[in-house]
Amino acid sequence: MIIKRAIAVESLTKVCEESLNLIKQLIDADNDVYAKGYEDGMAAESEVQKTLRPWVGLTDEEIWETISRIGTSDSDVNPYAKLADARAIEAKLKEKNR
């Protein structure tokens, strides 16, 4: 009877040790997956931050240059009104791209 009990305890101990090892492997695998996901997420966020750039509007000089290319020779055309229109368009674009 004592021998059977010792064999049973030894068998149960082996089963418990094997179960514990499997649990440890699962935890390690889960930690690896979590770490990989975290690293991938941080890398993706870094890439997104690289592509996000602050709005850079046109300078008055750039607008004047563009206005002169599209023509303001008509005496009824107010170049300052065109500048205001250009700024309004720029503001709308900025609003849409937030």
N, CA, C and O atoms as CSV, one atom per row, in Angstrom:
chain,resi,resn,atom,element,x,y,z
A,1,MET,N,N,0.816,-1.188,0.000
A,1,MET,CA,C,0.000,0.000,0.000
A,1,MET,C,C,0.867,1.262,0.000
A,1,MET,O,O,0.557,2.212,-0.718
A,2,ILE,N,N,1.914,1.291,0.767
A,2,ILE,CA,C,2.802,2.446,0.832
A,2,ILE,C,C,3.483,2.647,-0.519
A,2,ILE,O,O,3.669,3.786,-0.947
A,3,ILE,N,N,3.853,1.574,-1.190
A,3,ILE,CA,C,4.501,1.671,-2.496
A,3,ILE,C,C,3.520,2.242,-3.510
A,3,ILE,O,O,3.895,3.105,-4.304
A,4,LYS,N,N,2.285,1.784,-3.502
A,4,LYS,CA,C,1.281,2.312,-4.429
A,4,LYS,C,C,1.056,3.800,-4.189
A,4,LYS,O,O,0.919,4.591,-5.123
A,5,ARG,N,N,1.022,4.153,-2.905
A,5,ARG,CA,C,0.816,5.565,-2.568
A,5,ARG,C,C,2.003,6.399,-3.063
A,5,ARG,O,O,1.795,7.482,-3.611
A,6,ALA,N,N,3.210,5.935,-2.890
A,6,ALA,CA,C,4.410,6.647,-3.322
A,6,ALA,C,C,4.415,6.790,-4.843
A,6,ALA,O,O,4.774,7.842,-5.374
A,7,ILE,N,N,4.013,5.723,-5.540
A,7,ILE,CA,C,3.945,5.773,-7.001
A,7,ILE,C,C,2.884,6.783,-7.438
A,7,ILE,O,O,3.100,7.553,-8.374
A,8,ALA,N,N,1.747,6.774,-6.761
A,8,ALA,CA,C,0.670,7.708,-7.090
A,8,ALA,C,C,1.117,9.149,-6.851
A,8,ALA,O,O,0.849,10.027,-7.672
A,9,VAL,N,N,1.804,9.398,-5.723
A,9,VAL,CA,C,2.288,10.745,-5.412
A,9,VAL,C,C,3.318,11.176,-6.448
A,9,VAL,O,O,3.309,12.317,-6.910
A,10,GLU,N,N,4.216,10.244,-6.811
A,10,GLU,CA,C,5.238,10.566,-7.809
A,10,GLU,C,C,4.587,10.869,-9.154
A,10,GLU,O,O,4.987,11.815,-9.831
A,11,SER,N,N,3.600,10.085,-9.545
A,11,SER,CA,C,2.895,10.326,-10.806
A,11,SER,C,C,2.166,11.658,-10.766
A,11,SER,O,O,2.215,12.431,-11.722
A,12,LEU,N,N,1.501,11.917,-9.675
A,12,LEU,CA,C,0.778,13.175,-9.533
A,12,LEU,C,C,1.746,14.357,-9.552
A,12,LEU,O,O,1.444,15.398,-10.135
A,13,THR,N,N,2.898,14.201,-8.921
A,13,THR,CA,C,3.909,15.251,-8.913
A,13,THR,C,C,4.394,15.531,-10.326
A,13,THR,O,O,4.550,16.693,-10.703
A,14,LYS,N,N,4.639,14.483,-11.122
A,14,LYS,CA,C,5.075,14.656,-12.506
A,14,LYS,C,C,4.009,15.373,-13.326
A,14,LYS,O,O,4.321,16.267,-14.112
A,15,VAL,N,N,2.751,14.978,-13.141
A,15,VAL,CA,C,1.656,15.623,-13.865
A,15,VAL,C,C,1.587,17.104,-13.499
A,15,VAL,O,O,1.417,17.959,-14.368
A,16,CYS,N,N,1.718,17.396,-12.224
A,16,CYS,CA,C,1.672,18.800,-11.776
A,16,CYS,C,C,2.853,19.591,-12.337
A,16,CYS,O,O,2.685,20.731,-12.771
A,17,GLU,N,N,4.043,18.993,-12.331
A,17,GLU,CA,C,5.215,19.682,-12.876
A,17,GLU,C,C,5.052,19.938,-14.374
A,17,GLU,O,O,5.381,21.020,-14.860
A,18,GLU,N,N,4.542,18.935,-15.108
A,18,GLU,CA,C,4.315,19.103,-16.538
A,18,GLU,C,C,3.256,20.180,-16.791
A,18,GLU,O,O,3.390,20.993,-17.706
A,19,SER,N,N,2.209,20.172,-15.975
A,19,SER,CA,C,1.161,21.197,-16.108
A,19,SER,C,C,1.736,22.577,-15.822
A,19,SER,O,O,1.446,23.540,-16.533
A,20,LEU,N,N,2.546,22.667,-14.788
A,20,LEU,CA,C,3.163,23.948,-14.444
A,20,LEU,C,C,4.070,24.426,-15.569
A,20,LEU,O,O,4.066,25.612,-15.900
A,21,ASN,N,N,4.839,23.534,-16.158
A,21,ASN,CA,C,5.698,23.902,-17.288
A,21,ASN,C,C,4.873,24.382,-18.478
A,21,ASN,O,O,5.237,25.360,-19.131
A,22,LEU,N,N,3.768,23.700,-18.764
A,22,LEU,CA,C,2.896,24.128,-19.861
A,22,LEU,C,C,2.302,25.501,-19.585
A,22,LEU,O,O,2.223,26.340,-20.483
A,23,ILE,N,N,1.891,25.729,-18.362
A,23,ILE,CA,C,1.331,27.038,-17.982
A,23,ILE,C,C,2.398,28.126,-18.154
A,23,ILE,O,O,2.115,29.207,-18.670
A,24,LYS,N,N,3.625,27.827,-17.716
A,24,LYS,CA,C,4.714,28.803,-17.877
A,24,LYS,C,C,4.968,29.095,-19.350
A,24,LYS,O,O,5.193,30.246,-19.725
A,25,GLN,N,N,4.932,28.054,-20.194
A,25,GLN,CA,C,5.136,28.249,-21.633
A,25,GLN,C,C,4.024,29.117,-22.222
A,25,GLN,O,O,4.281,29.989,-23.052
A,26,LEU,N,N,2.789,28.870,-21.786
A,26,LEU,CA,C,1.674,29.687,-22.275
A,26,LEU,C,C,1.822,31.138,-21.843
A,26,LEU,O,O,1.571,32.053,-22.628
A,27,ILE,N,N,2.222,31.346,-20.616
A,27,ILE,CA,C,2.418,32.717,-20.119
A,27,ILE,C,C,3.537,33.404,-20.902
A,27,ILE,O,O,3.403,34.561,-21.300
A,28,ASP,N,N,4.650,32.681,-21.122
A,28,ASP,CA,C,5.755,33.258,-21.894
A,28,ASP,C,C,5.319,33.598,-23.315
A,28,ASP,O,O,5.655,34.659,-23.841
A,29,ALA,N,N,4.565,32.684,-23.931
A,29,ALA,CA,C,4.084,32.934,-25.298
A,29,ALA,C,C,3.153,34.136,-25.323
A,29,ALA,O,O,3.224,34.963,-26.232
A,30,ASP,N,N,2.280,34.234,-24.328
A,30,ASP,CA,C,1.352,35.365,-24.254
A,30,ASP,C,C,2.116,36.675,-24.049
A,30,ASP,O,O,1.784,37.696,-24.652
A,31,ASN,N,N,3.138,36.637,-23.196
A,31,ASN,CA,C,3.958,37.832,-22.978
A,31,ASN,C,C,4.684,38.231,-24.255
A,31,ASN,O,O,4.807,39.418,-24.556
A,32,ASP,N,N,5.170,37.233,-25.013
A,32,ASP,CA,C,5.843,37.530,-26.276
A,32,ASP,C,C,4.879,38.193,-27.255
A,32,ASP,O,O,5.228,39.165,-27.925
A,33,VAL,N,N,3.668,37.659,-27.328
A,33,VAL,CA,C,2.658,38.228,-28.234
A,33,VAL,C,C,2.329,39.653,-27.798
A,33,VAL,O,O,2.230,40.554,-28.631
A,34,TYR,N,N,2.162,39.856,-26.491
A,34,TYR,CA,C,1.862,41.190,-25.988
A,34,TYR,C,C,3.002,42.154,-26.306
A,34,TYR,O,O,2.777,43.268,-26.780
A,35,ALA,N,N,4.236,41.703,-26.036
A,35,ALA,CA,C,5.397,42.563,-26.285
A,35,ALA,C,C,5.504,42.894,-27.768
A,35,ALA,O,O,5.786,44.038,-28.127
A,36,LYS,N,N,5.284,41.910,-28.631
A,36,LYS,CA,C,5.357,42.133,-30.075
A,36,LYS,C,C,4.271,43.120,-30.499
A,36,LYS,O,O,4.524,44.034,-31.284
A,37,GLY,N,N,3.069,42.928,-29.976
A,37,GLY,CA,C,1.973,43.845,-30.303
A,37,GLY,C,C,2.270,45.259,-29.843
A,37,GLY,O,O,1.995,46.226,-30.554
A,38,TYR,N,N,2.833,45.374,-28.648
A,38,TYR,CA,C,3.188,46.689,-28.120
A,38,TYR,C,C,4.246,47.342,-29.004
A,38,TYR,O,O,4.132,48.512,-29.369
A,39,GLU,N,N,5.285,46.562,-29.346
A,39,GLU,CA,C,6.352,47.102,-30.189
A,39,GLU,C,C,5.819,47.510,-31.560
A,39,GLU,O,O,6.173,48.566,-32.086
A,40,ASP,N,N,4.961,46.661,-32.134
A,40,ASP,CA,C,4.377,46.992,-33.438
A,40,ASP,C,C,3.525,48.258,-33.343
A,40,ASP,O,O,3.560,49.113,-34.228
A,41,GLY,N,N,2.763,48.361,-32.260
A,41,GLY,CA,C,1.916,49.546,-32.074
A,41,GLY,C,C,2.737,50.814,-31.923
A,41,GLY,O,O,2.396,51.856,-32.483
A,42,MET,N,N,3.814,50.724,-31.167
A,42,MET,CA,C,4.670,51.895,-30.983
A,42,MET,C,C,5.346,52.283,-32.302
A,42,MET,O,O,5.483,53.468,-32.606
A,43,ALA,N,N,5.767,51.287,-33.078
A,43,ALA,CA,C,6.389,51.569,-34.375
A,43,ALA,C,C,5.382,52.232,-35.312
A,43,ALA,O,O,5.714,53.174,-36.032
A,44,ALA,N,N,4.145,51.728,-35.294
A,44,ALA,CA,C,3.110,52.306,-36.155
A,44,ALA,C,C,2.821,53.746,-35.733
A,44,ALA,O,O,2.663,54.625,-36.579
A,45,GLU,N,N,2.754,53.981,-34.432
A,45,GLU,CA,C,2.503,55.345,-33.955
A,45,GLU,C,C,3.631,56.275,-34.374
A,45,GLU,O,O,3.394,57.426,-34.742
A,46,SER,N,N,4.855,55.772,-34.315
A,46,SER,CA,C,6.001,56.573,-34.734
A,46,SER,C,C,5.897,56.932,-36.213
A,46,SER,O,O,6.201,58.059,-36.603
A,47,GLU,N,N,5.472,55.983,-37.030
A,47,GLU,CA,C,5.307,56.250,-38.464
A,47,GLU,C,C,4.205,57.278,-38.700
A,47,GLU,O,O,4.340,58.156,-39.553
A,48,VAL,N,N,3.120,57.168,-37.945
A,48,VAL,CA,C,2.020,58.131,-38.081
A,48,VAL,C,C,2.513,59.526,-37.706
A,48,VAL,O,O,2.216,60.503,-38.393
A,49,GLN,N,N,3.269,59.609,-36.608
A,49,GLN,CA,C,3.779,60.913,-36.182
A,49,GLN,C,C,4.699,61.518,-37.236
A,49,GLN,O,O,4.730,62.736,-37.409
A,50,LYS,N,N,5.458,60.660,-37.950
A,50,LYS,CA,C,6.342,61.172,-38.998
A,50,LYS,C,C,5.535,61.772,-40.147
A,50,LYS,O,O,5.952,62.756,-40.759
A,51,THR,N,N,4.378,61.175,-40.435
A,51,THR,CA,C,3.593,61.654,-41.574
A,51,THR,C,C,2.725,62.849,-41.216
A,51,THR,O,O,2.306,63.595,-42.102
A,52,LEU,N,N,2.448,63.043,-39.935
A,52,LEU,CA,C,1.656,64.205,-39.530
A,52,LEU,C,C,2.572,65.423,-39.484
A,52,LEU,O,O,3.528,65.483,-38.711
A,53,ARG,N,N,2.258,66.353,-40.305
A,53,ARG,CA,C,3.060,67.569,-40.350
A,53,ARG,C,C,2.160,68.746,-40.032
A,53,ARG,O,O,0.967,68.715,-40.335
A,54,PRO,N,N,2.711,69.771,-39.431
A,54,PRO,CA,C,1.887,70.949,-39.156
A,54,PRO,C,C,1.492,71.637,-40.454
A,54,PRO,O,O,2.189,71.547,-41.465
A,55,TRP,N,N,0.376,72.314,-40.404
A,55,TRP,CA,C,-0.106,73.048,-41.567
A,55,TRP,C,C,0.893,74.147,-41.903
A,55,TRP,O,O,1.322,74.902,-41.031
A,56,VAL,N,N,1.247,74.224,-43.152
A,56,VAL,CA,C,2.108,75.302,-43.625
A,56,VAL,C,C,1.327,76.035,-44.701
A,56,VAL,O,O,1.093,75.518,-45.793
A,57,GLY,N,N,0.939,77.235,-44.366
A,57,GLY,CA,C,0.162,78.028,-45.313
A,57,GLY,C,C,1.055,78.760,-46.303
A,57,GLY,O,O,2.283,78.702,-46.228
A,58,LEU,N,N,0.417,79.438,-47.214
A,58,LEU,CA,C,1.136,80.232,-48.205
A,58,LEU,C,C,1.473,81.601,-47.616
A,58,LEU,O,O,0.721,82.167,-46.822
A,59,THR,N,N,2.595,82.091,-48.021
A,59,THR,CA,C,2.941,83.464,-47.616
A,59,THR,C,C,2.194,84.427,-48.535
A,59,THR,O,O,1.735,84.046,-49.612
A,60,ASP,N,N,2.081,85.668,-48.098
A,60,ASP,CA,C,1.454,86.687,-48.942
A,60,ASP,C,C,2.183,86.778,-50.283
A,60,ASP,O,O,1.562,86.941,-51.333
A,61,GLU,N,N,3.511,86.669,-50.227
A,61,GLU,CA,C,4.298,86.760,-51.462
A,61,GLU,C,C,3.938,85.622,-52.423
A,61,GLU,O,O,3.811,85.838,-53.628
A,62,GLU,N,N,3.774,84.417,-51.886
A,62,GLU,CA,C,3.409,83.286,-52.739
A,62,GLU,C,C,2.017,83.482,-53.353
A,62,GLU,O,O,1.782,83.145,-54.514
A,63,ILE,N,N,1.107,84.032,-52.552
A,63,ILE,CA,C,-0.239,84.306,-53.073
A,63,ILE,C,C,-0.171,85.383,-54.145
A,63,ILE,O,O,-0.795,85.245,-55.197
A,64,TRP,N,N,0.581,86.461,-53.893
A,64,TRP,CA,C,0.714,87.537,-54.892
A,64,TRP,C,C,1.287,86.988,-56.182
A,64,TRP,O,O,0.849,87.346,-57.275
A,65,GLU,N,N,2.288,86.102,-56.041
A,65,GLU,CA,C,2.913,85.514,-57.231
A,65,GLU,C,C,1.889,84.699,-58.020
A,65,GLU,O,O,1.849,84.771,-59.249
A,66,THR,N,N,1.079,83.940,-57.331
A,66,THR,CA,C,0.054,83.126,-57.995
A,66,THR,C,C,-1.007,84.010,-58.626
A,66,THR,O,O,-1.442,83.758,-59.750
A,67,ILE,N,N,-1.421,85.034,-57.913
A,67,ILE,CA,C,-2.426,85.962,-58.448
A,67,ILE,C,C,-1.904,86.603,-59.731
A,67,ILE,O,O,-2.641,86.753,-60.705
A,68,SER,N,N,-0.637,86.977,-59.721
A,68,SER,CA,C,-0.090,87.633,-60.910
A,68,SER,C,C,-0.034,86.670,-62.089
A,68,SER,O,O,-0.157,87.086,-63.241
A,69,ARG,N,N,0.149,85.398,-61.805
A,69,ARG,CA,C,0.186,84.413,-62.892
A,69,ARG,C,C,-1.195,84.171,-63.485
A,69,ARG,O,O,-1.320,83.908,-64.681
A,70,ILE,N,N,-2.239,84.257,-62.654
A,70,ILE,CA,C,-3.587,84.022,-63.192
A,70,ILE,C,C,-4.189,85.305,-63.745
A,70,ILE,O,O,-5.250,85.289,-64.370
A,71,GLY,N,N,-3.515,86.390,-63.513
A,71,GLY,CA,C,-3.924,87.643,-64.159
A,71,GLY,C,C,-4.800,88.518,-63.297
A,71,GLY,O,O,-5.829,88.089,-62.775
A,72,THR,N,N,-4.369,89.745,-63.162
A,72,THR,CA,C,-5.170,90.762,-62.479
A,72,THR,C,C,-5.115,92.054,-63.281
A,72,THR,O,O,-5.270,93.145,-62.732
A,73,SER,N,N,-4.898,91.923,-64.549
A,73,SER,CA,C,-4.731,93.125,-65.362
A,73,SER,C,C,-6.043,93.865,-65.583
A,73,SER,O,O,-6.038,95.044,-65.939
A,74,ASP,N,N,-7.156,93.191,-65.378
A,74,ASP,CA,C,-8.454,93.847,-65.541
A,74,ASP,C,C,-8.567,94.933,-64.475
A,74,ASP,O,O,-8.371,94.660,-63.291
A,75,SER,N,N,-8.873,96.126,-64.873
A,75,SER,CA,C,-8.915,97.254,-63.930
A,75,SER,C,C,-10.023,97.105,-62.896
A,75,SER,O,O,-9.982,97.747,-61.846
A,76,ASP,N,N,-11.024,96.252,-63.188
A,76,ASP,CA,C,-12.109,96.045,-62.220
A,76,ASP,C,C,-11.743,95.025,-61.143
A,76,ASP,O,O,-12.485,94.860,-60.174
A,77,VAL,N,N,-10.596,94.331,-61.299
A,77,VAL,CA,C,-10.200,93.298,-60.346
A,77,VAL,C,C,-9.374,93.927,-59.236
A,77,VAL,O,O,-8.352,94.565,-59.487
A,78,ASN,N,N,-9.824,93.742,-58.031
A,78,ASN,CA,C,-9.105,94.251,-56.871
A,78,ASN,C,C,-8.152,93.157,-56.378
A,78,ASN,O,O,-8.613,92.115,-55.913
A,79,PRO,N,N,-6.853,93.366,-56.468
A,79,PRO,CA,C,-5.912,92.327,-56.054
A,79,PRO,C,C,-6.034,91.995,-54.564
A,79,PRO,O,O,-5.773,90.861,-54.164
A,80,TYR,N,N,-6.427,92.966,-53.746
A,80,TYR,CA,C,-6.593,92.713,-52.314
A,80,TYR,C,C,-7.801,91.810,-52.054
A,80,TYR,O,O,-7.818,91.041,-51.093
A,81,ALA,N,N,-8.796,91.913,-52.911
A,81,ALA,CA,C,-9.953,91.022,-52.800
A,81,ALA,C,C,-9.526,89.600,-53.160
A,81,ALA,O,O,-9.970,88.634,-52.539
A,82,LYS,N,N,-8.651,89.480,-54.179
A,82,LYS,CA,C,-8.142,88.150,-54.533
A,82,LYS,C,C,-7.319,87.573,-53.388
A,82,LYS,O,O,-7.403,86.376,-53.114
A,83,LEU,N,N,-6.533,88.393,-52.724
A,83,LEU,CA,C,-5.756,87.929,-51.570
A,83,LEU,C,C,-6.694,87.436,-50.478
A,83,LEU,O,O,-6.453,86.391,-49.871
A,84,ALA,N,N,-7.753,88.181,-50.229
A,84,ALA,CA,C,-8.733,87.765,-49.219
A,84,ALA,C,C,-9.393,86.445,-49.621
A,84,ALA,O,O,-9.600,85.566,-48.783
A,85,ASP,N,N,-9.721,86.312,-50.912
A,85,ASP,CA,C,-10.307,85.053,-51.390
A,85,ASP,C,C,-9.336,83.892,-51.191
A,85,ASP,O,O,-9.731,82.808,-50.762
A,86,ALA,N,N,-8.066,84.130,-51.507
A,86,ALA,CA,C,-7.053,83.079,-51.343
A,86,ALA,C,C,-6.944,82.670,-49.881
A,86,ALA,O,O,-6.842,81.479,-49.584
A,87,ARG,N,N,-6.963,83.627,-48.967
A,87,ARG,CA,C,-6.896,83.324,-47.522
A,87,ARG,C,C,-8.144,82.556,-47.078
A,87,ARG,O,O,-8.047,81.656,-46.243
A,88,ALA,N,N,-9.297,82.895,-47.617
A,88,ALA,CA,C,-10.530,82.184,-47.270
A,88,ALA,C,C,-10.457,80.729,-47.739
A,88,ALA,O,O,-10.856,79.816,-47.016
A,89,ILE,N,N,-9.948,80.525,-48.945
A,89,ILE,CA,C,-9.784,79.164,-49.472
A,89,ILE,C,C,-8.789,78.395,-48.607
A,89,ILE,O,O,-9.021,77.234,-48.269
A,90,GLU,N,N,-7.699,79.035,-48.256
A,90,GLU,CA,C,-6.683,78.399,-47.424
A,90,GLU,C,C,-7.268,78.017,-46.056
A,90,GLU,O,O,-6.985,76.928,-45.556
A,91,ALA,N,N,-8.062,78.872,-45.456
A,91,ALA,CA,C,-8.681,78.584,-44.159
A,91,ALA,C,C,-9.626,77.393,-44.260
A,91,ALA,O,O,-9.660,76.544,-43.368
A,92,LYS,N,N,-10.385,77.333,-45.339
A,92,LYS,CA,C,-11.310,76.214,-45.537
A,92,LYS,C,C,-10.538,74.903,-45.690
A,92,LYS,O,O,-10.935,73.882,-45.127
A,93,LEU,N,N,-9.454,74.925,-46.436
A,93,LEU,CA,C,-8.626,73.734,-46.603
A,93,LEU,C,C,-8.046,73.286,-45.256
A,93,LEU,O,O,-8.027,72.095,-44.944
A,94,LYS,N,N,-7.578,74.245,-44.475
A,94,LYS,CA,C,-7.021,73.932,-43.184
A,94,LYS,C,C,-8.076,73.302,-42.279
A,94,LYS,O,O,-7.796,72.332,-41.575
A,95,GLU,N,N,-9.269,73.846,-42.299
A,95,GLU,CA,C,-10.389,73.323,-41.507
A,95,GLU,C,C,-10.714,71.880,-41.912
A,95,GLU,O,O,-10.946,71.030,-41.052
A,96,LYS,N,N,-10.731,71.614,-43.196
A,96,LYS,CA,C,-11.080,70.278,-43.694
A,96,LYS,C,C,-9.989,69.251,-43.391
A,96,LYS,O,O,-10.272,68.055,-43.327
A,97,ASN,N,N,-8.768,69.695,-43.205
A,97,ASN,CA,C,-7.660,68.765,-43.014
A,97,ASN,C,C,-7.235,68.603,-41.554
A,97,ASN,O,O,-6.132,68.127,-41.285
A,98,ARG,N,N,-8.070,68.981,-40.638
A,98,ARG,CA,C,-7.754,68.789,-39.213
A,98,ARG,C,C,-7.928,67.363,-38.827
A,98,ARG,O,O,-7.709,67.006,-37.669
